[in-house]
Amino acid sequence: MLVIFFITVMKKKFTVRHMVLMLGYGLYNLIFELIFGEILGLYYYIEKDRYIPKPLC
């Protein structure tokens, strides 16, 4: 996949517009995950009370 990505980037012209779109999409994903995951707690696939965190070691 990485090779295909680099081939595509080399063939197409990479402009400032592309960078702005990538940064905007990244910020959108970050905000979406923050709101729905952390604030509203909607990303628990099992019950939150039964969630067992991994040990730190």
C-alpha angles and dihedrals in degrees: 000000000000091000091051089049092052093046090052093047091049093051097047126059112251111216138178088260090062092050092050091050092049092049091047092050091048092051091047091054092046093051092043092052092044094052100040099031107037105021101036096027095222098141098076107114091187127038112292092228091057095047111123114199120219117258116259095234 
